[in-house]
């Protein structure tokens, strides 16, 4: 059994979505003559780092992260490697050999090599189009993930989220799929149980049974 960590480290070096409230990680207690413990204060938007969007993110009466069944976040997942596409549309999706019964898809694109290279946010990242989102919504998929800050192209972010979340499809964003081969894995990406939140951080891993 091989475990692959596909999460990005939460640090001050992460690129942030434009106009994000940002991230603050501060050591407020350090072991020494006056303190017996190390203690860290973290202040961050729920959409920083590897995280899951619940329907509530774009759907007014959608479920919050703590109300979602946990089986969405555990089970078989298909990793689709699309190294040359600039946007993921219907034609790209129809070429994928998604095994029957697999209801989770993660996209590895040319985004993954960006992690660790620059803190600057890139608007021209690879993302899902509106037509691609509609295709996924019709296929009974229950979770979809992308290797950058958004599942969608920058200029189609709102509409794509509305299409997917409106169908109850959860979204996992800011994955690092560098080196992960296309194929089926076991996914575990349990979100932090934050009451009433539209999103939550997660530690996402793939398990390759060989």
C-alpha positions as CSV (number, residue, x, y, z in Angstrom):
1,X,0.0,0.0,0.0
2,X,1.4,3.4,-1.0
3,X,0.1,6.6,0.5
4,X,0.4,9.8,-1.6
5,X,-0.1,13.2,0.1
6,X,-1.8,15.5,-2.4
7,X,-2.3,18.4,0.0
8,X,-0.3,21.7,-0.2
9,X,1.4,22.9,3.0
10,X,-0.4,25.8,4.6
11,X,2.3,28.5,4.8
12,X,2.9,32.2,4.0
13,X,4.3,31.1,0.7
14,X,0.9,30.0,-0.8
15,X,-0.6,32.0,-3.6
16,X,-3.9,33.6,-2.6
17,X,-7.1,34.3,-4.6
18,X,-7.3,38.0,-5.5
19,X,-8.7,40.1,-2.6
20,X,-8.5,37.2,-0.2
21,X,-8.3,38.2,3.5
22,X,-5.1,36.3,3.7
23,X,-3.3,34.1,6.1
24,X,-1.5,34.7,9.4
25,X,0.5,32.0,11.1
26,X,2.1,33.2,14.3
27,X,3.9,31.4,17.1
28,X,2.4,32.9,20.3
29,X,4.2,30.7,22.8
30,X,7.7,29.2,22.5
31,X,9.2,26.7,24.9
32,X,11.8,28.6,27.1
33,X,12.3,30.0,30.5
34,X,8.8,31.4,30.7
35,X,6.8,28.9,28.7
36,X,6.3,25.2,28.9
37,X,4.7,24.8,25.5
38,X,4.9,25.8,21.8
39,X,1.6,27.2,20.6
40,X,0.6,28.6,17.3
41,X,-2.2,31.0,16.3
42,X,-3.7,30.6,12.8
43,X,-6.0,33.1,11.1
44,X,-7.1,32.2,7.6
45,X,-9.9,32.1,5.0
46,X,-11.5,28.7,4.8
47,X,-10.5,28.6,1.1
48,X,-6.8,28.8,1.7
49,X,-4.7,25.7,1.0
50,X,-6.2,22.4,0.2
51,X,-9.9,22.7,1.0
52,X,-13.4,21.5,0.2
53,X,-16.2,23.6,-1.0
54,X,-19.7,22.6,0.3
55,X,-22.9,23.6,-1.6
56,X,-23.4,26.5,0.8
57,X,-20.5,28.3,-0.9
58,X,-22.6,29.3,-3.8
59,X,-26.1,27.9,-3.0
60,X,-28.1,30.0,-0.5
61,X,-29.8,27.0,1.1
62,X,-27.1,24.5,0.3
63,X,-25.6,22.2,2.9
64,X,-22.8,23.4,5.0
65,X,-19.6,21.4,5.4
66,X,-20.6,19.8,8.7
67,X,-23.9,18.5,7.3
68,X,-22.4,16.5,4.4
69,X,-22.1,12.7,4.6
70,X,-18.6,11.6,5.1
71,X,-18.7,8.8,2.5
72,X,-18.4,11.6,-0.2
73,X,-14.8,12.1,0.9
74,X,-13.7,8.5,1.0
75,X,-13.6,6.0,-1.7
76,X,-12.5,5.2,-5.3
77,X,-11.3,8.2,-7.3
78,X,-10.1,8.6,-10.9
79,X,-7.1,10.8,-11.4
80,X,-7.2,12.3,-14.9
81,X,-3.9,13.5,-16.3
82,X,-4.4,16.3,-18.8
83,X,-0.9,17.9,-19.3
84,X,-1.6,19.8,-22.5
85,X,-5.1,21.2,-22.1
86,X,-5.6,24.9,-21.5
87,X,-9.2,24.5,-20.3
88,X,-11.2,21.3,-19.5
89,X,-14.3,21.1,-21.7
90,X,-16.7,18.4,-22.9
91,X,-14.3,17.0,-25.6
92,X,-11.6,16.5,-23.0
93,X,-13.9,14.8,-20.6
94,X,-15.4,12.5,-23.2
95,X,-11.9,11.1,-23.9
96,X,-11.3,10.0,-20.3
97,X,-11.7,6.3,-19.5
98,X,-13.5,6.8,-16.3
99,X,-14.1,3.3,-14.8
100,X,-17.8,2.4,-14.3
101,X,-19.0,3.2,-10.8
102,X,-16.3,5.7,-9.9
103,X,-18.0,8.9,-8.7
104,X,-15.0,11.0,-7.9
105,X,-12.6,12.8,-10.3
106,X,-9.4,14.7,-9.7
107,X,-7.7,16.7,-12.5
108,X,-3.9,16.7,-12.8
109,X,-2.9,19.5,-15.2
110,X,0.0,21.8,-15.9
111,X,-1.1,23.6,-12.7
112,X,0.6,21.1,-10.4
113,X,4.2,22.2,-11.2
114,X,3.3,25.7,-10.1
115,X,3.2,24.8,-6.4
116,X,6.3,26.0,-4.7
117,X,7.6,28.0,-7.7
118,X,5.8,31.3,-7.1
119,X,3.6,33.0,-4.6
120,X,2.0,35.1,-7.3
121,X,-1.5,34.1,-8.3
122,X,-1.8,33.2,-12.0
123,X,-5.1,34.0,-13.7
124,X,-4.4,31.8,-16.7
125,X,-4.4,28.5,-14.8
126,X,-6.1,25.4,-16.2
127,X,-9.7,25.1,-15.1
128,X,-13.1,23.5,-15.9
129,X,-15.4,25.3,-18.3
130,X,-19.2,25.8,-17.9
131,X,-19.9,23.1,-20.5
132,X,-17.5,20.8,-18.7
133,X,-19.2,21.4,-15.4
134,X,-22.6,20.6,-16.9
135,X,-21.2,17.3,-18.4
136,X,-19.9,16.3,-15.0
137,X,-23.2,17.2,-13.3
138,X,-25.0,14.8,-15.7
139,X,-22.7,11.9,-14.9
140,X,-23.6,11.3,-11.3
141,X,-20.2,12.5,-10.0
142,X,-20.2,13.4,-6.3
143,X,-16.8,15.0,-5.9
144,X,-14.4,16.7,-8.3
145,X,-11.0,18.2,-7.6
146,X,-8.4,20.5,-9.3
147,X,-4.7,21.2,-8.8
148,X,-5.0,25.0,-8.4
149,X,-7.0,27.5,-6.3
150,X,-10.3,27.0,-8.2
151,X,-12.0,24.2,-10.0
152,X,-13.0,26.6,-12.7
153,X,-11.4,28.9,-15.2
154,X,-10.9,32.3,-13.6
155,X,-13.5,34.1,-15.7
156,X,-16.1,31.3,-15.3
157,X,-15.5,30.6,-11.6
158,X,-19.0,31.7,-10.3
159,X,-21.0,29.8,-12.9
160,X,-19.0,26.6,-12.7
161,X,-19.4,26.5,-8.9
162,X,-23.1,27.2,-9.2
163,X,-23.5,24.3,-11.7
164,X,-21.6,21.8,-9.6
165,X,-22.6,22.8,-6.1
166,X,-26.2,23.2,-7.3
167,X,-26.2,19.5,-8.0
168,X,-24.7,18.7,-4.6
169,X,-21.2,17.9,-6.1
170,X,-18.5,18.8,-3.6
171,X,-15.3,20.4,-4.8
172,X,-11.8,20.0,-3.6
173,X,-9.3,22.7,-4.6
174,X,-5.6,23.4,-4.3
175,X,-4.4,19.9,-4.8
176,X,-0.8,19.0,-5.7
177,X,-0.9,16.0,-8.0
178,X,2.7,16.2,-9.2
179,X,3.9,12.8,-10.2
180,X,0.5,11.1,-9.7
181,X,-0.2,8.8,-12.6
182,X,-3.6,8.6,-14.3
183,X,-5.7,5.8,-12.8
184,X,-7.9,4.8,-9.9
185,X,-6.9,5.3,-6.3
186,X,-8.6,5.3,-2.9
187,X,-9.2,8.9,-1.8
188,X,-9.5,10.2,1.8
189,X,-10.1,14.0,2.2
190,X,-12.1,14.5,5.4
191,X,-12.9,18.2,5.9
192,X,-12.5,19.9,9.3
193,X,-16.0,19.9,11.0
194,X,-16.7,23.6,11.1
195,X,-20.3,24.3,12.0
196,X,-22.2,26.3,9.4
197,X,-19.2,26.8,7.2
198,X,-19.3,26.8,3.4
199,X,-15.8,25.3,3.2
200,X,-13.1,23.7,5.3
201,X,-9.4,22.7,5.1
202,X,-8.6,19.1,4.5
203,X,-5.6,16.8,4.4
204,X,-6.1,14.9,1.2
205,X,-4.3,11.6,0.4
206,X,-4.5,9.0,-2.2
207,X,-3.9,5.3,-1.5
208,X,-2.5,3.2,-4.2
209,X,-3.2,-0.5,-3.6
210,X,-0.6,-2.6,-5.4
